[in-house]
């Protein structure tokens, strides 16, 4: 009374078009690399400004490069990363 289950070795057919679809194109990866570069440059610009002697105050910590330009570059890099994710290339 047990039902027999037929086993088939047939694989679902996929067209060649479905196999080659990539989620991101070449332009997406280029934009991602630009975003990573902007973020890295921003963090590099934030480096420094400290003092090796705790009794000496170094006002270079408040340099506009460190408190304005570098954070803007980092945020711009993150915006570029978002654009890279949503970028739709030509089809």
Secondary structure as UniProt FT lines:
FT   HELIX           16..19
FT   HELIX           26..46
FT   TURN            54..55
FT   HELIX           59..62
FT   HELIX           65..69
FT   HELIX           70..86
//
